[in-house]
Each structure stands twice: as structure tokens, then as C-alpha cells.
Amino acid sequence: MYAIIKTGGHQYKVAVGDKLNVEKIPAEAGTEIELGDVLMVSGDDNQVTVGNPTVAGARVTATVVDQHRGEKIVVFKYKAKKRYRRKIGHRQDLTRLAITGITL
């Protein structure tokens, strides 16, 4: 059984037991949260339920493992022949989730 969820502007395919990094969700480590934007659910009997835009009544529960920051990315702006150069770094705040259940 798996589901496709939407959180933080991204879509993720999740199954029970998966661990994934999503954009920061304001919750403490160890907290149980519900993800309500379930776009699709596939059951064990290969029956697929697609939402319009979400599946009514479907929920994905997850436990917050920890809050951390992602890898640093470098944003370099440059204009040729104009002596314009800007180097900026960025680290995204992330939440690591462990998927504990999918209900339809």
C-alpha cells in the first residue's frame, strides 16, 4: 500500500515505514502528525483511488524524527563584462518524517 501526498509544495510517494525529508513543519521531535493532502492511494489489492484534487477521508500519519538543515547550495549571480558578481549561500530548514500509517 502506498499513497501520494502533497506537503510544502512538493509531492511524495510514501509507504508505511518510509523516512523522508520535507520542508519544515512546526512540530517537536517525537510528535505524531497527520498529512491530509492525499492525492492518490493504492491499496494492497492494486485498487487505485485518485482524488479530485484530494481523496476524501484519506489520511497519512507520520512521526517527526527530527528537525535539521539541508545541504548548502551556492547561488552565484554573474553578468559578463560588467564586474557584477554575487555569491550567496542557502540552507533549507527540513523536517525528517517516518510514515506510520495510511488510512482510506
TAGI-V676367 format. One record per residue. N is the residue number from 1. RES is the residue in one letter. SS is DSSP state (~ for helix, > for strand, _ for the rest). PHI is phi in whole degrees, 0 to 359 (NA if undefined). D_FIRST is the distance of its C-alpha to the first C-alpha in Angstrom with 2 decimals. Layout:
{{N	RES	SS	PHI	D_FIRST} {N	RES	SS	PHI	D_FIRST}}
//
This chain:
{{1	M	_	NA	0.00} {2	Y	>	216	3.77} {3	A	>	219	7.09} {4	I	>	248	10.64} {5	I	>	243	13.22} {6	K	>	235	16.98} {7	T	>	208	19.31} {8	G	_	65	22.74} {9	G	_	81	23.07} {10	H	>	238	20.27} {11	Q	>	248	16.77} {12	Y	>	228	14.01} {13	K	>	267	10.59} {14	V	>	232	8.87} {15	A	>	225	6.28} {16	V	_	297	7.72} {17	G	_	98	11.01} {18	D	_	287	11.73} {19	K	>	238	15.29} {20	L	>	214	16.70} {21	N	>	258	20.07} {22	V	>	235	20.60} {23	E	>	299	23.95} {24	K	_	306	25.72} {25	I	_	246	24.55} {26	P	_	288	27.47} {27	A	_	207	26.20} {28	E	_	283	27.47} {29	A	_	296	25.77} {30	G	_	93	23.95} {31	T	_	281	23.31} {32	E	>	270	20.12} {33	I	>	235	19.33} {34	E	>	246	17.25} {35	L	>	254	16.16} {36	G	_	268	16.81} {37	D	_	276	16.77} {38	V	>	262	13.29} {39	L	>	272	13.99} {40	M	>	203	10.92} {41	V	>	228	7.58} {42	S	>	243	5.56} {43	G	_	277	4.71} {44	D	_	292	4.99} {45	D	_	268	8.43} {46	N	_	60	8.17} {47	Q	_	270	9.54} {48	V	>	256	9.74} {49	T	>	244	11.48} {50	V	>	253	13.79} {51	G	_	275	16.05} {52	N	_	222	19.78} {53	P	_	274	19.76} {54	T	_	239	17.11} {55	V	_	279	14.88} {56	A	_	293	17.16} {57	G	_	84	16.18} {58	A	_	278	12.79} {59	R	>	223	12.96} {60	V	>	241	11.57} {61	T	>	257	13.72} {62	A	>	215	15.10} {63	T	>	251	18.19} {64	V	>	283	20.94} {65	V	>	279	21.94} {66	D	>	194	25.04} {67	Q	>	251	26.93} {68	H	>	209	28.43} {69	R	>	244	29.95} {70	G	_	281	28.87} {71	E	_	297	31.04} {72	K	_	283	34.32} {73	I	>	249	34.72} {74	V	>	251	38.22} {75	V	>	254	39.34} {76	F	>	241	42.62} {77	K	>	258	44.68} {78	Y	>	208	47.63} {79	K	>	236	50.29} {80	A	_	295	52.51} {81	K	_	65	56.26} {82	K	_	238	56.04} {83	R	_	58	55.55} {84	Y	>	254	52.36} {85	R	>	217	49.69} {86	R	>	226	47.16} {87	K	>	242	44.73} {88	I	>	231	42.14} {89	G	>	252	39.25} {90	H	>	211	36.05} {91	R	_	233	33.35} {92	Q	_	277	30.32} {93	D	>	283	29.27} {94	L	>	232	25.61} {95	T	>	238	23.28} {96	R	>	266	20.91} {97	L	>	245	17.74} {98	A	>	245	15.43} {99	I	>	284	12.05} {100	T	>	250	12.12} {101	G	>	193	9.89} {102	I	>	230	7.96} {103	T	>	239	9.90} {104	L	_	253	10.62}}
//
